[in-house]
């Protein structure tokens, strides 16, 4: 075992797993290294027949010398028969209490705000109802297996739930708060396969979507959010969480404060999107443009619509399939309005994220490159040299031009035209111009 010094800790890196490194001089003193390379000082001690571990603080704000003194004081307390951990730390009555402690003491301190939001959302939507009332020590593999099987129809959400619970219970184990005879019960469960989609709506499908949306059995807010995702290319969660204060109809902008990039993202609002939002703002109560119907929209803890409701509503608006994945036969009481199929006639359903991908893909056909599309979609471009040459105003102008042209294209599609039909003809004309008419005709 090494002697823990600043020089030694400066040389440590994450290796993808949680490690505990013990000090060679002071028994019980050590550091824990997270899979990402975060370092915290800890002390391991015994009270009676039980072994416990307490995190003292993070390396950086806390020096090695100060951490060593604190560890010595904790060890002295334990040697007298007292437990340095407060009673509230040693016992969490429920998994819900454990989750709040994990969020406050670990996630908020060591992880990015976006990660904290993702963990919170996963637990509140899918973990609390299944595990929140359990005593942590009563969790077992069978409980997690049943929860995983119950979410088989939403495999990605099931995987998020399992990852959240794994991370929380691993932290609880590392802190010595709880131990299971057969190990962390959230581990050992195979994640569902996540297949990346590349679905893009054709011009005919875009026309069918815009035309059929008013007849779909969903509320006005859901229709508006789906249409905005097609027109603006933003994420469902960000549209669902939109607040009135973030929308400036006079300047025709929407500022997304909380997003995956952890920096404000300004989205220009062309006329169609502006009209949708103006009506939604007039209709909505409270601070959110699309308030959740679950809570009082004017309450202090009011929230936006759950973005998963968009996927559910759009799925229900599409023609159902049988157990073989083929479009189901017509029924007298059908409630669907969309019947999307591939070239072979098989069902080819559309998700809200496909609308965002469609927006990006047609922007490319309109001549806008990766940089502008990335700026509109708020993809990380921190290493993009091009970004350094544009001011915020110039970039906003470029994004506005792109989205205006996309809106104009959607309006033409709605009217029965195909603004992209000439693309192949233009390619052939350019080929003939460069290579010569005779050469191009024989190709």
PLY file of the C-alpha trace (Angstrom):
ply
format ascii 1.0
element vertex 443
property float x
property float y
property float z
element edge 442
property int vertex1
property int vertex2
end_header
0.00 0.00 0.00
1.30 3.50 -0.77
1.69 6.45 1.52
-0.99 8.93 0.50
0.56 12.25 -0.52
-0.46 15.08 -2.82
2.04 13.91 -5.44
0.60 10.39 -5.32
-2.99 11.63 -5.68
-2.09 13.96 -8.55
-1.00 10.90 -10.51
-4.23 8.95 -10.04
-6.71 8.54 -12.91
-10.07 6.82 -13.25
-10.00 3.31 -14.68
-13.74 2.73 -15.09
-14.41 1.28 -11.64
-14.62 2.42 -8.03
-11.36 1.86 -6.12
-10.41 2.17 -2.46
-6.73 2.90 -1.82
-5.57 2.58 1.79
-2.76 4.54 3.41
0.36 2.64 4.51
1.00 4.86 7.52
-2.40 5.48 9.15
-4.51 2.32 9.30
-8.09 3.09 8.26
-7.21 6.23 6.30
-7.53 6.13 2.52
-9.09 7.53 -0.62
-11.80 6.33 -2.92
-11.38 6.94 -6.65
-14.53 7.07 -8.78
-14.66 5.46 -12.26
-14.24 8.96 -13.73
-11.20 9.79 -11.58
-12.79 11.83 -8.77
-10.90 11.46 -5.49
-12.36 11.67 -1.97
-10.73 10.97 1.37
-12.34 8.31 3.53
-11.81 6.52 6.80
-12.67 2.88 7.54
-13.26 1.83 11.14
-15.06 -0.80 13.24
-17.78 -0.38 15.82
-18.37 -3.64 17.60
-18.48 -6.31 14.92
-19.48 -3.94 12.11
-17.12 -2.24 9.70
-18.06 1.19 8.39
-16.63 3.72 5.97
-17.08 7.49 6.15
-16.20 9.94 3.39
-14.32 12.91 4.85
-14.22 15.22 1.85
-12.96 15.73 -1.68
-9.29 16.03 -2.57
-8.61 19.59 -3.66
-10.86 21.56 -1.32
-9.43 19.33 1.42
-5.65 18.85 1.70
-3.98 15.55 2.52
-2.71 16.91 5.84
-6.15 18.14 6.95
-7.83 14.91 5.82
-5.28 12.85 7.76
-6.01 14.84 10.94
-9.77 14.41 10.50
-9.34 10.67 9.90
-7.25 10.37 13.07
-10.00 12.13 15.05
-12.67 9.78 13.62
-10.55 6.72 14.43
-10.07 7.97 17.98
-13.84 8.36 18.35
-14.42 4.84 17.05
-11.73 3.46 19.40
-13.77 4.77 22.35
-16.80 2.80 21.17
-18.63 5.68 19.55
-19.63 5.82 15.89
-18.37 8.93 14.01
-21.31 8.59 11.61
-24.46 10.34 12.86
-27.43 8.11 13.52
-29.22 9.54 10.47
-26.30 8.48 8.30
-26.19 4.95 9.63
-29.83 4.18 9.06
-32.15 5.15 6.22
-35.68 3.96 6.77
-36.52 3.89 3.07
-34.85 3.88 -0.32
-36.47 7.26 -0.89
-34.48 8.71 2.02
-31.32 7.05 0.73
-31.88 8.58 -2.71
-32.15 12.10 -1.28
-28.93 11.62 0.71
-27.13 10.31 -2.40
-28.30 13.25 -4.49
-27.22 15.79 -1.88
-23.92 14.30 -0.73
-22.58 12.69 -3.89
-24.38 13.66 -7.10
-24.62 17.40 -6.36
-20.98 17.50 -5.27
-19.28 15.31 -7.85
-21.45 15.27 -11.00
-22.75 17.80 -13.51
-26.19 19.40 -13.08
-27.43 17.59 -16.18
-26.54 14.23 -14.62
-28.34 15.22 -11.44
-31.47 16.11 -13.42
-31.35 12.80 -15.30
-30.99 10.77 -12.08
-33.79 12.71 -10.41
-36.13 12.26 -13.37
-35.45 8.54 -13.66
-36.03 7.89 -9.96
-39.12 10.08 -9.63
-40.76 8.63 -12.75
-39.81 4.97 -12.46
-37.87 4.23 -9.26
-39.73 5.81 -6.37
-43.03 4.00 -6.97
-41.23 0.65 -7.26
-38.53 0.94 -4.59
-39.03 4.17 -2.62
-41.02 2.56 0.22
-38.58 -0.36 0.73
-36.04 -0.45 3.54
-32.68 -0.52 1.69
-31.66 -3.79 3.35
-34.85 -5.48 2.11
-34.06 -4.99 -1.57
-33.25 -8.19 -3.42
-32.54 -9.41 -6.96
-36.09 -10.65 -7.45
-37.50 -7.16 -6.83
-35.27 -5.66 -9.51
-35.97 -8.49 -11.95
-39.70 -7.89 -11.59
-39.26 -4.12 -12.10
-37.15 -4.72 -15.21
-39.72 -7.13 -16.69
-42.56 -4.69 -15.95
-40.82 -2.06 -18.11
-40.08 -4.31 -21.11
-42.25 -2.12 -23.36
-40.04 0.89 -22.59
-36.56 -0.67 -22.70
-34.56 2.57 -22.70
-36.40 3.88 -19.64
-35.89 0.51 -17.95
-32.16 0.75 -18.58
-32.06 4.30 -17.17
-33.88 3.10 -14.07
-31.45 0.23 -13.52
-28.40 2.46 -14.02
-29.75 5.00 -11.53
-30.40 2.36 -8.89
-27.01 0.72 -9.49
-25.19 4.01 -9.01
-27.10 4.89 -5.85
-26.73 1.48 -4.20
-23.04 1.29 -5.13
-22.53 4.60 -3.35
-24.47 3.35 -0.32
-22.22 0.29 -0.20
-19.04 2.36 -0.51
-20.20 4.53 2.40
-20.94 1.51 4.55
-24.60 2.47 4.91
-25.95 -0.92 3.88
-24.61 -4.33 2.89
-26.39 -7.18 1.15
-25.45 -10.85 1.72
-25.28 -11.53 -2.03
-24.01 -8.15 -3.19
-25.71 -5.13 -4.74
-29.17 -6.44 -5.76
-29.42 -4.03 -8.70
-26.44 -5.67 -10.40
-26.53 -8.79 -12.54
-29.59 -7.75 -14.55
-29.01 -7.57 -18.28
-29.84 -4.25 -19.87
-32.25 -4.20 -22.77
-30.75 -3.75 -26.19
-30.95 -0.14 -27.34
-31.10 0.20 -31.11
-30.21 3.61 -32.49
-32.89 4.86 -34.88
-32.18 6.65 -38.15
-35.84 7.23 -39.02
-36.47 10.30 -41.18
-39.94 11.21 -42.46
-40.38 11.40 -46.21
-42.03 14.43 -47.80
-45.28 12.45 -48.09
-45.07 11.46 -44.42
-44.43 15.05 -43.35
-47.55 16.08 -45.29
-49.57 13.28 -43.67
-48.27 14.21 -40.23
-49.13 17.91 -40.52
-52.53 17.16 -42.06
-53.46 14.42 -39.58
-52.26 16.05 -36.37
-55.42 18.15 -35.77
-57.55 14.99 -35.95
-55.37 12.95 -33.58
-56.93 12.11 -30.23
-54.60 14.16 -28.03
-54.88 17.51 -26.27
-53.90 20.82 -27.85
-50.70 21.07 -25.81
-49.45 17.71 -27.10
-50.23 18.65 -30.70
-48.37 21.93 -30.26
-45.30 20.26 -28.76
-45.06 17.67 -31.53
-45.40 20.36 -34.20
-42.73 22.48 -32.51
-40.36 19.53 -32.44
-40.74 19.18 -36.21
-40.40 22.93 -36.90
-37.60 23.76 -34.44
-35.73 20.47 -34.05
-35.43 20.77 -30.26
-35.65 17.92 -27.74
-39.01 16.77 -26.39
-37.94 17.28 -22.78
-36.85 20.85 -23.44
-40.09 21.72 -25.23
-42.17 20.11 -22.48
-40.29 22.06 -19.78
-40.62 25.44 -21.59
-41.40 28.35 -19.28
-43.19 31.53 -20.25
-40.28 33.63 -18.97
-37.96 31.92 -21.47
-40.04 32.93 -24.49
-39.70 36.42 -25.98
-42.33 36.76 -28.68
-41.21 40.32 -29.48
-37.62 39.26 -30.16
-38.89 35.95 -31.59
-36.57 33.85 -29.42
-36.81 31.03 -26.91
-33.93 30.60 -24.47
-33.43 27.07 -23.14
-31.67 27.59 -19.83
-31.47 23.98 -18.67
-30.29 21.59 -21.38
-27.75 18.85 -22.07
-24.95 21.32 -22.83
-25.37 23.09 -19.44
-25.24 26.50 -21.17
-28.10 28.74 -22.39
-29.28 27.89 -25.89
-31.19 30.51 -27.90
-33.66 29.21 -30.46
-35.09 31.64 -33.06
-38.87 31.44 -33.54
-40.15 31.72 -37.12
-43.80 32.83 -37.61
-45.46 29.40 -37.44
-43.70 28.46 -34.19
-44.37 31.94 -32.81
-48.09 31.62 -33.49
-48.22 28.21 -31.80
-46.46 29.55 -28.70
-48.53 32.74 -28.53
-51.73 30.67 -28.40
-50.24 28.20 -25.90
-49.08 30.99 -23.59
-52.53 32.60 -23.63
-54.11 29.22 -22.87
-51.73 28.10 -20.10
-51.95 28.92 -16.42
-48.92 29.22 -14.19
-45.29 29.60 -15.25
-45.08 26.79 -17.81
-46.17 27.07 -21.42
-47.27 23.42 -21.33
-48.15 22.75 -17.66
-48.50 19.24 -16.32
-52.12 18.28 -15.64
-50.99 16.27 -12.62
-50.34 19.32 -10.43
-51.83 22.77 -9.96
-50.15 24.81 -12.75
-50.06 27.88 -10.50
-48.42 26.06 -7.58
-44.82 26.74 -6.60
-43.85 23.14 -7.39
-45.68 23.08 -10.75
-43.91 21.28 -13.57
-44.13 21.03 -17.32
-45.71 18.10 -19.10
-43.81 14.82 -18.83
-42.04 14.52 -22.19
-42.81 10.80 -22.29
-46.46 11.75 -22.76
-45.54 12.95 -26.26
-44.21 9.53 -27.23
-47.27 7.83 -25.76
-49.71 10.14 -27.54
-47.94 9.81 -30.89
-47.77 6.02 -30.56
-51.51 5.83 -29.88
-52.22 8.06 -32.88
-50.54 5.57 -35.23
-52.04 2.41 -36.66
-51.53 -0.48 -34.19
-49.62 -3.60 -35.14
-50.22 -7.25 -34.43
-47.81 -9.54 -32.55
-45.76 -9.96 -35.72
-45.28 -6.22 -36.16
-47.63 -5.99 -39.15
-50.30 -3.26 -39.39
-53.47 -4.41 -37.68
-56.73 -4.69 -39.60
-59.20 -1.83 -39.52
-61.57 -1.76 -36.58
-64.90 0.12 -36.32
-63.73 2.02 -33.26
-60.25 2.92 -34.53
-58.71 6.01 -32.91
-55.50 6.27 -34.94
-54.95 8.72 -37.79
-51.43 7.87 -39.01
-50.50 4.76 -40.97
-46.76 5.00 -41.63
-45.22 2.08 -43.55
-41.93 1.29 -45.25
-41.50 0.25 -48.90
-42.32 -3.37 -48.06
-45.61 -2.36 -46.47
-44.50 -3.16 -42.93
-45.34 -0.81 -40.06
-42.79 1.98 -39.75
-43.86 4.06 -36.74
-42.59 7.55 -35.95
-41.36 8.78 -32.57
-41.02 12.41 -31.39
-37.23 12.20 -31.74
-37.71 11.25 -35.40
-39.29 14.66 -35.88
-36.13 16.32 -34.55
-33.97 14.13 -36.79
-36.19 14.97 -39.78
-35.72 18.68 -39.18
-31.93 18.26 -39.10
-31.82 16.09 -42.22
-33.90 18.45 -44.37
-31.86 21.43 -43.17
-28.90 19.63 -44.71
-30.80 19.25 -48.01
-31.49 22.98 -47.85
-27.73 23.56 -47.89
-26.96 24.14 -44.20
-23.84 22.35 -43.02
-22.94 20.56 -39.81
-21.98 23.74 -37.96
-25.31 25.53 -38.41
-27.36 22.39 -37.84
-25.31 21.59 -34.75
-25.93 25.10 -33.45
-29.68 24.72 -33.98
-29.80 21.27 -32.36
-27.49 22.43 -29.54
-24.92 19.74 -30.15
-21.61 20.26 -28.37
-19.21 22.25 -30.58
-16.60 23.29 -28.04
-13.80 22.04 -30.28
-15.24 23.57 -33.43
-12.86 26.26 -34.68
-15.59 27.75 -36.87
-17.65 28.65 -33.80
-14.95 31.06 -32.61
-15.46 33.29 -35.65
-19.14 34.04 -34.99
-20.61 36.40 -32.43
-23.81 35.38 -30.66
-25.82 37.79 -32.83
-24.34 36.47 -36.07
-24.95 32.88 -35.03
-28.55 33.64 -34.08
-29.08 35.25 -37.49
-27.72 32.16 -39.26
-29.95 29.86 -37.19
-32.97 32.06 -37.90
-32.33 31.96 -41.65
-32.07 28.17 -41.59
-35.27 27.66 -39.59
-37.16 30.18 -41.73
-36.23 28.24 -44.85
-37.25 24.97 -43.18
-40.62 26.45 -42.15
-41.17 27.66 -45.72
-40.40 24.14 -46.97
-42.90 22.60 -44.53
-45.58 25.07 -45.67
-44.96 24.08 -49.28
-45.17 20.40 -48.33
-48.45 21.07 -46.50
-49.77 22.72 -49.67
-49.03 19.61 -51.74
-45.67 20.56 -53.21
-42.33 18.79 -52.90
-39.61 21.43 -52.46
-36.94 18.72 -52.52
-38.05 16.96 -55.73
-35.62 18.97 -57.87
-32.56 17.91 -55.88
-31.81 14.87 -58.07
-32.55 16.81 -61.24
-30.20 19.57 -60.10
-27.49 16.96 -59.44
-27.90 15.54 -62.94
-27.81 19.03 -64.47
-24.60 19.83 -62.61
-23.14 16.52 -63.71
-23.95 17.32 -67.33
-22.45 20.78 -67.02
-19.16 19.55 -65.56
-18.68 16.31 -67.52
-20.43 17.23 -70.73
-23.93 16.34 -71.85
-22.97 13.24 -73.81
-20.93 11.79 -70.95
-23.66 12.42 -68.41
-26.32 10.77 -70.62
-24.31 7.58 -70.99
-23.64 7.27 -67.24
0 1
1 2
2 3
3 4
4 5
5 6
6 7
7 8
8 9
9 10
10 11
11 12
12 13
13 14
14 15
15 16
16 17
17 18
18 19
19 20
20 21
21 22
22 23
23 24
24 25
25 26
26 27
27 28
28 29
29 30
30 31
31 32
32 33
33 34
34 35
35 36
36 37
37 38
38 39
39 40
40 41
41 42
42 43
43 44
44 45
45 46
46 47
47 48
48 49
49 50
50 51
51 52
52 53
53 54
54 55
55 56
56 57
57 58
58 59
59 60
60 61
61 62
62 63
63 64
64 65
65 66
66 67
67 68
68 69
69 70
70 71
71 72
72 73
73 74
74 75
75 76
76 77
77 78
78 79
79 80
80 81
81 82
82 83
83 84
84 85
85 86
86 87
87 88
88 89
89 90
90 91
91 92
92 93
93 94
94 95
95 96
96 97
97 98
98 99
99 100
100 101
101 102
102 103
103 104
104 105
105 106
106 107
107 108
108 109
109 110
110 111
111 112
112 113
113 114
114 115
115 116
116 117
117 118
118 119
119 120
120 121
121 122
122 123
123 124
124 125
125 126
126 127
127 128
128 129
129 130
130 131
131 132
132 133
133 134
134 135
135 136
136 137
137 138
138 139
139 140
140 141
141 142
142 143
143 144
144 145
145 146
146 147
147 148
148 149
149 150
150 151
151 152
152 153
153 154
154 155
155 156
156 157
157 158
158 159
159 160
160 161
161 162
162 163
163 164
164 165
165 166
166 167
167 168
168 169
169 170
170 171
171 172
172 173
173 174
174 175
175 176
176 177
177 178
178 179
179 180
180 181
181 182
182 183
183 184
184 185
185 186
186 187
187 188
188 189
189 190
190 191
191 192
192 193
193 194
194 195
195 196
196 197
197 198
198 199
199 200
200 201
201 202
202 203
203 204
204 205
205 206
206 207
207 208
208 209
209 210
210 211
211 212
212 213
213 214
214 215
215 216
216 217
217 218
218 219
219 220
220 221
221 222
222 223
223 224
224 225
225 226
226 227
227 228
228 229
229 230
230 231
231 232
232 233
233 234
234 235
235 236
236 237
237 238
238 239
239 240
240 241
241 242
242 243
243 244
244 245
245 246
246 247
247 248
248 249
249 250
250 251
251 252
252 253
253 254
254 255
255 256
256 257
257 258
258 259
259 260
260 261
261 262
262 263
263 264
264 265
265 266
266 267
267 268
268 269
269 270
270 271
271 272
272 273
273 274
274 275
275 276
276 277
277 278
278 279
279 280
280 281
281 282
282 283
283 284
284 285
285 286
286 287
287 288
288 289
289 290
290 291
291 292
292 293
293 294
294 295
295 296
296 297
297 298
298 299
299 300
300 301
301 302
302 303
303 304
304 305
305 306
306 307
307 308
308 309
309 310
310 311
311 312
312 313
313 314
314 315
315 316
316 317
317 318
318 319
319 320
320 321
321 322
322 323
323 324
324 325
325 326
326 327
327 328
328 329
329 330
330 331
331 332
332 333
333 334
334 335
335 336
336 337
337 338
338 339
339 340
340 341
341 342
342 343
343 344
344 345
345 346
346 347
347 348
348 349
349 350
350 351
351 352
352 353
353 354
354 355
355 356
356 357
357 358
358 359
359 360
360 361
361 362
362 363
363 364
364 365
365 366
366 367
367 368
368 369
369 370
370 371
371 372
372 373
373 374
374 375
375 376
376 377
377 378
378 379
379 380
380 381
381 382
382 383
383 384
384 385
385 386
386 387
387 388
388 389
389 390
390 391
391 392
392 393
393 394
394 395
395 396
396 397
397 398
398 399
399 400
400 401
401 402
402 403
403 404
404 405
405 406
406 407
407 408
408 409
409 410
410 411
411 412
412 413
413 414
414 415
415 416
416 417
417 418
418 419
419 420
420 421
421 422
422 423
423 424
424 425
425 426
426 427
427 428
428 429
429 430
430 431
431 432
432 433
433 434
434 435
435 436
436 437
437 438
438 439
439 440
440 441
441 442
